[in-house]
Amino acid sequence: MDKLENTKDKAVGKAVEAAGKLTKDQELEFTGKFRQMTTEVKDKFHSVKEDVFQEANNMIDRSKGKTQSMEKNQSKEQNQSMGNKSSTEKNQPNERSDGRL
């Protein structure tokens, strides 16, 4: 929507500038030029804003990927540490606190 509106405003600015030149009305000509320049500034602003949002989203995606990767590594480490018990530990039944099996 903004791009369409800016395109319209730029065209209107050109028309106003041309009308000012034709009628030798410097104020009208300046108004047309000013309108065109403001649309260019708006276009640049929107472009920068889109770039910032895109980069922010990329950073969020990368941080989510790192978090998921860290969680997977922690899970693997836990599984490996549980699998590294000695054979005597694996074969011994767990005793309860009252001494019974």
Secondary structure as UniProt FT lines:
FT   HELIX           2..23
FT   HELIX           26..83
FT   HELIX           87..91
FT   TURN            97..98
//
